[in-house]
Amino acid sequence: MDRIISTRNLVKTFEGGLVKALNGVNLEVSEGEFIAIMGPSGCGKSTLLHILGGLDRPTSGEVMVDEVDLCKARNLDNFRARKIGFVFQMHNLIPVLTACENVQIPMLELKLPSKERKEKAEKLLVLVGLEDRKDFVPTKLSGGERQKVAIARALANGPKILLVDEPTGNLDSASGHEVIQIFQRLNKDRRTIVLVSHDKDIAEHASVIYYMSDGKILEKTKRQATH
């Protein structure tokens, strides 16, 4: 399989070098893989995800994502808009917009016609099982439904890679299971997924689990993904 993510000796420091969030991370992800990164709070999981998605730059080291050198890329906004879909623990939906309108937001970057945006958003809401909620604002949706809208929004520009940070952290177990099932279906369609979680039950749906501590990857476990 082709490698889609590769990091070498990745270091990220804060507070003038006093805090080392990442301390020499080496990671390789093949296209179409579903990996999970586990570890305690503060171990560097989210920092790593932010760097892989071009939300932050490393202090030193190398990071290649889908043939883009993120240490040298001038326009990280463009990189994110075209290659990366983010799903966070907080759904970050815009309260005054409907589910369908929220899903369309990333498409504005690509300047698609409004009719095309709407049709595409409606198809994505069908994909996550929310076609009957497309005209609801977030306050009229359950927590699980809001997270499904956030997943549909993350898919709006057809990204090859989904970066997922504690997607079930605010959900009950039934809603969390539904959300993970969506990621499994997306992975079957060859979408690369990097999921960060402290929840072992969630991480075990991935085919490879990495364990982090103190800014380093300590261990890698391959497993048969649960489908």
Phi and psi in degrees as a GROMACS rama.xvg file:
@    title "Ramachandran Plot"
@    xaxis  label "Phi"
@    yaxis  label "Psi"
@TYPE xy
-72.8885  140.723  ASP-2
-77.886  131.431  ARG-3
-111.727  -23.4013  ILE-4
-132.301  134.1  ILE-5
-147.705  127.532  SER-6
-123.186  148.598  THR-7
-132.984  120.613  ARG-8
48.5518  46.5572  ASN-9
-73.3614  124.423  LEU-10
-125.671  135.811  VAL-11
-137.131  119.931  LYS-12
-116.922  155.094  THR-13
-128.21  166.721  PHE-14
54.5574  50.5385  GLU-15
64.8755  27.5214  GLY-16
94.8092  -4.062  GLY-17
-72.9527  -31.4076  LEU-18
-112.25  120.807  VAL-19
-105.787  97.6287  LYS-20
-74.0879  -38.259  ALA-21
-123.845  136.242  LEU-22
-132.472  67.2583  ASN-23
85.9583  52.2133  GLY-24
-83.4998  126.558  VAL-25
-115.586  121.493  ASN-26
-142.994  136.142  LEU-27
-131.045  129.669  GLU-28
-126.711  128.829  VAL-29
-85.8742  152.577  SER-30
-59.471  132.682  GLU-31
85.856  1.53352  GLY-32
-79.9694  153.384  GLU-33
-119.479  104.352  PHE-34
-114.142  152.426  ILE-35
-120.93  143.354  ALA-36
-117.191  119.453  ILE-37
-113.551  159.92  MET-38
157.178  164.726  GLY-39
-68.6627  162.938  PRO-40
-56.1624  138.02  SER-41
84.1761  7.32071  GLY-42
-84.8611  -9.99872  CYS-43
111.98  3.10096  GLY-44
-59.1066  -52.4077  LYS-45
-69.1188  -35.7694  SER-46
-59.704  -43.6063  THR-47
-61.6724  -44.049  LEU-48
-62.2783  -41.4566  LEU-49
-63.1273  -37.4283  HIS-50
-71.0148  -40.8395  ILE-51
-62.4615  -30.3588  LEU-52
-93.8147  4.80619  GLY-53
73.5479  18.1615  GLY-54
-82.7156  -18.1245  LEU-55
-149.515  159.233  ASP-56
-109.81  147.357  ARG-57
-73.0038  158.717  PRO-58
-73.299  -39.867  THR-59
-157.571  170.753  SER-60
102.223  -173  GLY-61
-125.297  144.954  GLU-62
-146.607  118.241  VAL-63
-114.169  128.427  MET-64
-131.004  115.895  VAL-65
48.1649  50.0422  ASP-66
68.8835  14.3939  GLU-67
-108.074  126.321  VAL-68
-82.9216  104.046  ASP-69
-72.6824  -14.4567  LEU-70
-77.9538  -21.3122  CYS-71
-112.921  -13.6241  LYS-72
-61.0843  132.155  ALA-73
-84.1649  -34.5298  ARG-74
-117.227  86.1698  ASN-75
-71.8214  -26.6669  LEU-76
-61.2329  -44.8505  ASP-77
-65.2902  -41.0467  ASN-78
-57.8135  -49.1096  PHE-79
-62.9665  -43.0018  ARG-80
-62.7474  -30.2393  ALA-81
-103.724  -19.9305  ARG-82
-122.627  -19.5019  LYS-83
-122.631  136.95  ILE-84
-115.297  130.48  GLY-85
-107.149  138.646  PHE-86
-130.766  120.732  VAL-87
-108.034  169.428  PHE-88
-60.9444  -43.6041  GLN-89
-89.0863  127.067  MET-90
-67.1646  -26.4946  HIS-91
56.8694  37.2384  ASN-92
-77.9027  152.446  LEU-93
-84.3678  118.922  ILE-94
-59.6168  -32.2883  PRO-95
-87.2725  -3.86574  VAL-96
-101.771  148.54  LEU-97
-71.7822  169.769  THR-98
-56.0113  -45.4244  ALA-99
-62.1051  -41.3369  CYS-100
-69.0366  -37.677  GLU-101
-62.4063  -40.4972  ASN-102
-64.9669  -29.1201  VAL-103
-75.8425  -15.5429  GLN-104
-54.2345  -48.5757  ILE-105
-62.5175  -24.7245  PRO-106
-70.2043  -19.6338  MET-107
-61.2795  -31.2751  LEU-108
-62.9636  -31.2089  GLU-109
-94.7236  -0.236482  LEU-110
56.7832  45.1685  LYS-111
-77.228  150.368  LEU-112
-61.2084  148.76  PRO-113
-59.5649  -38.5725  SER-114
-63.0385  -42.81  LYS-115
-66.129  -40.174  GLU-116
-58.9842  -47.9049  ARG-117
-63.8775  -44.6543  LYS-118
-62.1672  -41.8597  GLU-119
-66.4616  -41.8087  LYS-120
-62.5019  -41.1115  ALA-121
-65.462  -38.0829  GLU-122
-64.2003  -39.7426  LYS-123
-67.9209  -35.134  LEU-124
-68.751  -32.5742  LEU-125
-63.954  -41.7897  VAL-126
-57.222  -38.0867  LEU-127
-97.1186  8.61151  VAL-128
78.5911  28.1487  GLY-129
-123.12  27.7122  LEU-130
-60.2629  -28.2711  GLU-131
-87.0714  4.66729  ASP-132
-119.441  12.135  ARG-133
-62.9346  -27.5053  LYS-134
-99.4481  10.3106  ASP-135
-90.6966  140.483  PHE-136
-81.0472  161.237  VAL-137
-54.4156  -35.3324  PRO-138
-66.4246  -17.7056  THR-139
-94.644  4.72544  LYS-140
-111.049  151.897  LEU-141
-74.174  169.762  SER-142
-59.3167  -42.1712  GLY-143
-65.7446  -38.982  GLY-144
-66.3315  -39.2903  GLU-145
-62.6194  -40.2938  ARG-146
-67.7674  -33.9409  GLN-147
-65.853  -38.1081  LYS-148
-61.5837  -41.1494  VAL-149
-63.1883  -36.1182  ALA-150
-66.5268  -45.3952  ILE-151
-58.5002  -41.5649  ALA-152
-62.9903  -39.4902  ARG-153
-64.1928  -24.3385  ALA-154
-91.3244  -2.07841  LEU-155
-56.6238  -36.9901  ALA-156
-101.816  17.967  ASN-157
61.9396  46.33  GLY-158
-68.5518  148.484  PRO-159
-78.6831  -22.8925  LYS-160
-126.202  133.242  ILE-161
-110.1  126.826  LEU-162
-108.451  121.119  LEU-163
-126.279  118.68  VAL-164
-113.258  106.328  ASP-165
47.3538  57.3519  GLU-166
-68.8079  -19.1377  PRO-167
-110.637  9.85125  THR-168
-59.2085  -31.2768  GLY-169
-105.121  12.776  ASN-170
-112.269  154.473  LEU-171
-72.6235  168.124  ASP-172
-63.7116  -37.4037  SER-173
-65.5792  -45.6777  ALA-174
-65.4985  -39.2421  SER-175
-61.1055  -39.6487  GLY-176
-65.2753  -40.4377  HIS-177
-61.8212  -41.8605  GLU-178
-63.8009  -44.1123  VAL-179
-64.3914  -36.1792  ILE-180
-61.1643  -35.4975  GLN-181
-63.0157  -44.4142  ILE-182
-62.8479  -38.1084  PHE-183
-63.4368  -41.6007  GLN-184
-63.7715  -42.3062  ARG-185
-63.2293  -38.5404  LEU-186
-66.7853  -34.2642  ASN-187
-62.7948  -25.5024  LYS-188
-88.7572  18.0851  ASP-189
76.0408  18.4949  ARG-190
-79.1285  131.932  ARG-191
-79.2567  131.366  THR-192
-128.385  127.821  ILE-193
-116.507  113.526  VAL-194
-114.816  131.158  LEU-195
-104.06  130.167  VAL-196
-157.349  149.773  SER-197
-98.5081  -2.19391  HIS-198
-94.105  112.904  ASP-199
-60.5461  -38.6631  LYS-200
-63.4685  -35.8127  ASP-201
-73.0184  -46.6722  ILE-202
-61.0418  -29.4976  ALA-203
-72.9348  -2.6164  GLU-204
-81.2681  -12.1732  HIS-205
-82.4894  162.604  ALA-206
-88.4767  -21.3233  SER-207
-136.093  133.216  VAL-208
-118.073  128.118  ILE-209
-106.35  139.926  TYR-210
-110.912  126.352  TYR-211
-111.6  148.968  MET-212
-155.808  134.78  SER-213
51.2198  42.8034  ASP-214
78.3528  10.2951  GLY-215
-128.847  150.988  LYS-216
-87.529  118.782  ILE-217
-95.5654  -29.0563  LEU-218
-153.656  151.138  GLU-219
-132.757  129.146  LYS-220
-123.102  124.569  THR-221
-92.642  140.997  LYS-222
-145.645  164.505  ARG-223
-81.1707  114.944  GLN-224
-61.7698  144.964  ALA-225
-86.9922  120.439  THR-226
